[in-house]
Amino acid sequence: MFTSFISAVDKFIVCQRQLLSLFTVCPACCGETQGRIMHPEGTFIKVKQACGTCGYERYWQNQEKVHRNMPACNLLLSGAIHFSGCMATQTIRMLKLFGLQCISPGSFFRHQRYYTIPTIVQAWRNEQSGIIRELKETGGGLILSGDCRSDSPGHCAKYGSYSLIEDRINKVLDVQLVQSSEVPSSSWCELEGLKRSMQFLMDQDMQVSALITDRNRQVAKWVREKMCSEGTKHFFDVWHIGKSMYCDAGSSI
């Protein structure tokens, strides 16, 4: 809750000379003082102001600290980089070229591991639970469209991400990530992702009335043998049908 409050507050870029000019006068005796930056930590700085005339001393910091004494804006910067899809190393390099005090790549990846990725996973699980409740209240069999996307083209992919969309509400219902080492080859990632998604839906006591996929032969065989007997109708995506017809026509010319 605290970090949400901090993230909603506007932030400004301030040059060091202009910042330290705010600490040139002692609040107690109005004598001349000089601020000194102490303990910089990413976007966090602490300024010490000490008066040699009256002995007045105070500390000022530019942001609050949150979990485990971590500067709030350091975590917010990591979250902004991660959630926007920017490349962390390039973004941090750009900020350093600009001369802006910021976090290191190591700090970003540490925040990613312990904070931003768990936050994304928890947000997705909450969203998925809400979609499942909505579909159960709606009733009727699911009408799903599924496809797999690999991290590289061809048959050398390391990961395949299989996604299912419920066509009636136009929302992603499930996503499964399959590593190629878990299956005989990367071409099997699509079938394995579909199997895992179907198992997840079965565990949620949900019935699939229609499934729309591409023309993957492994998927078509598995759906015919395992799902059609349970009342699921299998359809091919019209885009893939049109593509195959175009390719066949081109090859016959």
Secondary structure, DSSP 8 states (H G I E B T S, - for coil): -HHHHHHHS------HHHHHGGGSB-TTT--B-EEEEEEEETTEEEEEEE-TTT--EEEEESS-B-GGG-BHHHHHHHHHHHHHT--HHHHHHHHHHHT-----HHHHHHHIIIIIHHHHHHHHHHHHHHHHHHHHHH-S-EEEEEEEEESSSTT--SEEEEEEEETTTTEEEEEEEEEGGGSSSGGGHHHHHHHHHHHHHHHTT--EEEEEE---HHHHHHHHHHTGGGT-EEEE-HHHHHHHHHHHHHHH-
